[in-house]
Amino acid sequence: MLFEIIAFILAVLLVAAVFKFIYEFSLKKLILNAIAGLVSLFILNLFGIGIPINVLTVFIIAITGMVGLVLILLFHFLGIAF
């Protein structure tokens, strides 16, 4: 019985989170975030960070924006990728 109650509460929280995401979804925010990430990547490369600008990095940053840029920087500095 306890498991069903916890599952129900988690399901309600998941549905509420999805509705909140859909309500706050804005294409303008996504486009601005992607542009900011791509411009930041270009500026960082001007200062000699050394992350290659190729199809993969542009795709990741265009989809995820600044979060993708931070992840690419993290992977680059840790020596995992890029």
Secondary structure, 3 states (H helix, E strand, C coil): CHHHHHHHHHHHHHHHHHHHHHHHCCHHHHHHHHHHHHHHHHHHHHCCCCCCCCHHHHHHHHHHCHHHHHHHHHHHHHCCCC
